[in-house]
Amino acid sequence: MNARRNTATVNAMKNILVLGGSGFVGRHVCEALNRAGIHATVPTRRLPARSVQMLPMVSVVQANVHDPLQLAALLPGHDAVINLIAILHGTQAEFDQAHVQWPLHLAKACLAANLTRLVHVSALGADVNAPSMYQRSKARGEQVLQDAVAQGLALTVVRPSVIFGEDDAFINVFAKLQALAPVVPLAGAHTRFQPVWVHDVAQALVYALLHPATAGHCYELAGPQVFTLQQMVEHAGVWAKHPRWVIPLATPLAYAQAWLMEQLPGPPLMSRDNVASMQADNVASGKLPGLTALGVSSPATLASVFPLA
């Protein structure tokens, strides 16, 4: 009976709309869908999206999903949606638009198209009382989606910790920084994280899609080890063979450093909102199911992906 049900579920999931599919996590989600024999559609404002367009079961289309008419045109013909759209830096209004208004708009569009299956990527630490705008907006985004559940939305929410991978913008950035700088002054050095491998996150998302029983649940996606930010930065330096002295910054200096970084062109390495988020540890609460409940029995360690020797 279970085998027949699982086969039916896989057969039912033939076409997935992956929003944010050309980003770091999205690329790996598309690869995981491809391995599972599931077609993915990836909308992007700018073509080409070389990161995913070479995969045989991925269709890249030029579209602005924030335009209601364009989103409505994309939804028909798909069996489910994965929402990866998010920002790491911004103002209160920008966080509200990306993490609250956008999920609300998406839920309404899905229900109007009778496309009820949605897997939504939130963030570990999402809480309406959290110290940062990012975390609070992620929590409010979950709330508006939960309101849509009562209208028929089959919602799975996942909350990953910091995500690492061979092509990430986390370990690799700190590795490159240590190749250039003699020392690394670090905000939030003592904040604890439970980093999770991007392949494990992608596998968990595909598992959630293929198992309807995950609808109605929230999962914390955290790796098998807990590190301070300082330990992860030091790991990056040793892995890159450029270990440097990491200097923890007191909170006032951390905010000053972040403010200076915000004045530079491009996305800041650290913003003041990032510093605020690190007032609380970013580790699994243990109150919600995790990776093992989504089919990831042996989550990868940081050292298995970025070996020190």
C-alpha positions in Angstrom: 0.0 0.0 0.0 2.7 2.5 1.0 4.8 1.6 -2.1 1.8 2.2 -4.4 1.0 5.5 -2.7 4.6 6.7 -3.0 4.7 5.7 -6.7 1.4 7.6 -7.3 2.9 10.7 -5.6 6.0 10.6 -7.8 3.9 10.2 -10.9 1.7 13.1 -9.8 4.7 15.4 -9.4 5.8 15.9 -13.0 6.2 19.7 -13.3 7.5 22.0 -10.6 7.7 25.8 -10.7 10.9 26.8 -8.9 10.8 30.4 -7.8 14.4 31.6 -7.1 15.7 28.6 -9.0 18.7 30.4 -10.6 20.2 31.2 -7.2 22.7 29.2 -5.1 20.1 26.9 -3.4 17.8 26.9 -6.4 20.5 25.5 -8.7 20.9 22.5 -6.4 17.2 22.0 -6.0 16.9 21.9 -9.8 19.7 19.3 -10.0 17.9 17.2 -7.3 14.6 17.4 -9.2 16.4 16.5 -12.4 17.9 13.4 -10.7 14.4 12.5 -9.5 13.0 12.7 -13.1 10.9 15.7 -12.4 10.7 18.7 -14.8 11.4 22.1 -13.3 10.4 25.5 -14.7 12.7 28.4 -13.6 11.5 31.9 -14.3 14.1 34.6 -14.4 14.1 38.3 -15.3 17.3 38.0 -17.3 18.4 35.4 -19.7 20.5 33.3 -20.0 20.5 31.6 -16.6 23.5 29.4 -17.3 23.5 27.9 -13.8 20.5 25.7 -14.6 19.6 26.0 -18.3 21.9 23.1 -19.3 20.1 20.6 -17.1 18.0 18.4 -19.4 14.7 18.6 -17.4 14.8 22.3 -16.6 13.1 25.0 -18.7 14.2 28.5 -18.1 11.7 31.2 -19.0 12.0 34.9 -19.0 9.4 36.4 -16.6 9.0 38.7 -13.7 7.1 36.7 -11.1 6.4 39.9 -9.1 4.1 41.0 -12.0 0.7 39.5 -11.1 -0.2 38.8 -14.8 3.1 37.1 -15.5 2.9 34.9 -12.4 -0.7 33.9 -13.2 0.4 32.8 -16.7 3.2 30.7 -15.2 1.2 28.6 -12.7 -1.1 26.5 -15.0 0.5 23.2 -15.9 2.5 22.8 -12.8 1.8 20.4 -9.9 3.6 22.3 -7.1 5.6 25.4 -6.4 8.9 25.8 -4.5 9.5 29.3 -3.2 13.1 30.2 -2.6 12.8 34.0 -3.2 14.4 36.0 -0.4 16.8 38.8 0.4 19.5 39.0 3.0 19.9 42.7 3.2 17.5 45.6 3.0 15.3 48.1 4.7 12.2 47.3 6.7 10.1 48.0 3.6 12.2 45.8 1.4 12.1 42.9 3.8 8.4 43.3 4.2 7.9 43.3 0.4 10.2 40.2 -0.2 9.2 38.1 2.8 5.6 39.0 3.6 3.9 40.7 0.7 5.4 38.4 -1.9 4.3 35.1 -0.1 0.9 36.6 0.4 0.7 37.4 -3.3 2.0 34.0 -4.2 -0.5 32.2 -2.0 -3.4 34.1 -3.5 -2.2 33.4 -7.0 -1.8 29.7 -6.3 -5.2 29.3 -4.9 -6.8 31.2 -7.8 -5.0 28.8 -10.2 -6.1 25.8 -8.1 -2.4 25.0 -7.6 -2.5 24.2 -3.9 0.9 22.5 -3.2 3.6 24.9 -2.0 7.0 24.2 -0.3 8.2 27.5 1.2 11.8 28.1 2.4 11.9 30.3 5.5 14.8 30.6 7.9 16.0 29.1 11.2 15.4 31.8 13.8 12.2 33.1 12.2 10.3 34.7 15.0 8.1 37.8 15.2 10.0 38.8 18.3 13.5 38.1 16.8 16.2 40.8 17.0 16.5 41.4 13.2 14.2 42.7 10.5 15.2 39.7 8.4 14.1 37.1 11.0 10.9 39.0 11.9 9.8 39.4 8.3 10.5 35.6 7.6 8.1 34.8 10.6 5.4 37.2 9.3 5.8 35.5 5.8 5.1 32.2 7.4 2.0 33.6 9.1 0.4 34.9 5.9 1.0 31.5 4.3 -0.6 29.7 7.3 -3.6 31.9 6.9 -3.9 30.6 3.3 -3.8 27.0 4.6 -7.4 27.5 5.9 -8.3 28.3 2.2 -6.9 25.1 0.9 -3.1 25.7 0.5 -1.1 22.5 1.2 1.9 24.1 2.7 5.3 22.7 3.9 7.7 25.2 5.5 11.4 24.5 6.0 13.7 26.6 8.1 17.4 26.1 7.1 20.3 27.3 9.2 23.2 28.9 7.3 23.7 26.9 4.1 27.1 25.9 2.8 28.3 24.2 -0.4 31.1 24.0 -2.9 29.9 27.1 -4.7 28.5 29.0 -1.7 29.0 32.7 -0.9 29.8 32.0 2.7 32.8 29.7 3.3 34.3 30.7 -0.1 33.9 34.4 0.7 35.7 34.1 4.1 38.3 31.9 2.5 39.0 34.6 -0.2 39.0 37.3 2.5 41.7 35.6 4.5 43.8 35.2 1.3 43.9 39.0 1.2 43.7 40.3 4.8 46.3 39.7 7.5 43.6 39.6 10.2 39.8 39.2 10.2 37.8 41.5 12.6 34.6 39.6 13.0 31.1 40.6 14.2 29.1 38.0 16.0 32.1 35.8 16.5 30.6 33.8 19.3 27.2 33.3 17.8 26.4 29.6 17.3 25.3 28.2 14.0 24.3 24.7 12.8 25.4 24.9 9.1 23.6 22.6 6.6 24.9 21.3 3.3 23.0 22.7 0.3 22.7 19.1 -1.2 20.9 18.0 1.9 18.6 21.0 1.8 17.8 20.2 -1.9 17.2 16.6 -1.1 14.9 17.5 1.7 12.8 19.9 -0.5 12.3 17.2 -3.1 11.3 14.7 -0.5 8.8 17.1 0.9 7.3 17.5 -2.6 7.0 13.8 -3.1 5.4 13.1 0.3 2.0 14.8 0.8 2.1 14.0 4.5 4.7 16.8 5.0 2.0 19.4 4.2 0.9 21.1 7.3 4.3 20.8 9.0 7.4 23.0 9.6 10.9 21.5 9.5 14.2 22.8 10.9 17.0 22.0 8.5 20.2 22.0 10.5 23.5 20.1 10.1 25.0 17.6 12.5 27.4 20.0 14.1 27.3 23.3 15.9 30.0 25.9 15.4 30.6 29.5 16.4 30.9 31.9 13.5 34.5 32.3 14.5 35.1 28.6 14.2 33.6 28.5 10.7 35.7 31.5 9.6 38.8 29.8 10.9 37.8 26.6 9.2 37.5 28.5 5.9 41.0 29.9 6.3 42.6 26.6 7.1 40.7 24.9 4.2 42.0 27.7 1.8 45.5 27.4 3.3 45.4 31.0 4.3 44.6 30.8 8.1 44.4 34.2 9.7 43.9 35.6 13.2 40.2 36.2 13.8 39.5 39.1 16.2 36.0 39.1 17.8 34.4 42.6 17.8 32.4 44.0 20.6 28.9 44.9 19.7 29.4 48.6 19.2 32.4 48.0 16.9 30.5 45.3 15.1 27.7 47.7 14.2 30.2 50.3 13.2 32.0 47.8 10.9 28.7 46.8 9.4 27.7 50.4 8.7 30.9 50.9 6.9 30.4 47.8 4.8 26.9 49.1 3.9 28.5 52.2 2.3 30.5 50.1 -0.1 29.2 49.2 -3.6 27.3 46.0 -4.0 25.8 43.7 -1.3 27.6 44.1 2.0 29.5 41.2 3.5 27.8 42.1 6.8 24.9 44.5 7.5 23.7 46.0 10.7 20.6 43.8 10.4 23.0 40.7 10.2 24.7 41.9 13.4 21.3 42.2 15.0 20.3 38.6 14.0 23.4 37.3 15.7 22.2 38.4 19.1 20.6 34.9 19.2 22.1 31.6 18.3 21.1 30.0 15.0 20.6 26.4 16.0 17.8 23.9 15.9 15.3 24.2 18.7 14.7 20.4 18.8 11.0 21.1 19.0 10.3 20.5 15.3 11.2 17.7 12.9 14.4 18.0 11.0 16.4 16.5 8.1 15.9 12.9 9.0 12.1 13.4 8.8 12.7 14.6 5.2 14.7 11.6 4.1 18.2 12.8 4.9 19.5 10.1 7.2 23.2 11.2 7.2 23.6 15.0 6.9 27.0 16.1 5.7 29.5 17.7 8.0 31.3 20.9 7.1 34.7 19.1 7.0 33.3 16.5 4.5 32.7 19.3 2.0 35.5 21.6 2.9 38.2 19.2 4.2 41.1 20.5 6.2 43.7 18.1 4.9 
